[in-house]
Amino acid sequence: MQDVLKAWEGMGYYARARNLHKASQLIVNEMNGIIPENYSDFIKLPGAGDYISAAVLSLAFDKPYAVVDGNVKRVISRLLRIYAPVSSSSSRKIFHEKADLLLDRSKPGAFNQAMMELGALICRPKNPDCNACPVASFCLAFKTNDQAKFPVTIRARETPEYHISVAVIFKNERVLITRRKSDGLLGGLWEFPGGRRQEGEPADIACIRNIKEKVNLNIDNLDFITHVNHAYSHFKIQVDVFQCRFKSGRVALKGPVDYRWIFLAELENFPFHAAHHKFIPMLNDSHEDRQI
Ligand code: SF4
């Protein structure tokens, strides 16, 4: 699994890598290496929902399942002037039914790809290129010239932002890294230990507190290295990074599931999440410059 995450590193959506790996193992070990071609079996594979199942079965096996992604919903909402909000769960059934009605059952794979491409290249979110559109003659929004009203959306909630303090803890020439639990956010990836700041808490104090809580170590000689911002798909983080010295204690994990004391040169052997890649290149220099 760590090899898969290392190869996937930096691309985000790590649950997809984990699920792909689990599904591959299941197919090889329990299905004689044969990918199921029917919907009810395929959708049981880890990570396979409606979208993945319809996409794989129609594109790989020409099975008659309509793919419904954001691009397809936008096209359908304009073609049929659908006022139901594309992002609400209550309208999911409407878009699936319409997509199913439109599907060309003689060439479902080609049809699904064409719909997705139409949404991505022609029926774009802003400024759809209706003059170049192959389905303009039966597009209701084009006829009424109100393409801009569709798709109807509901205002997205504001993306949460978290303030994190992270410690690069040196014990002699090695630093401590920890691994996140396998499922959940950024699951299975490695990171320097740390955690969220509480309201009004100074970043260095938050760092000392989190290190005690998460890995049971006492640290001192905190030296601020840098501040990085990073946006993930569902949240943003602001990270204060400190270099510090191991003072006392024995590692006991609360949250992380594994740890290593490694040399900086070994960092490249472990998959880290994207925010860490913004400051890892600074560590060699900062360590040499600021001998603790
Ligand atoms: S005619 Fe315009 S609005 Fe209608 S599907 Fe084509 S690009 Fe989209």
Residues whose N, C-alpha, C, O or C-beta is under 5 A from the ligand:
A	BS01	SF4	V75 R78 I122 C123 P128 D129 C130 C133 V135 A136 C139 A141 F142 Q147
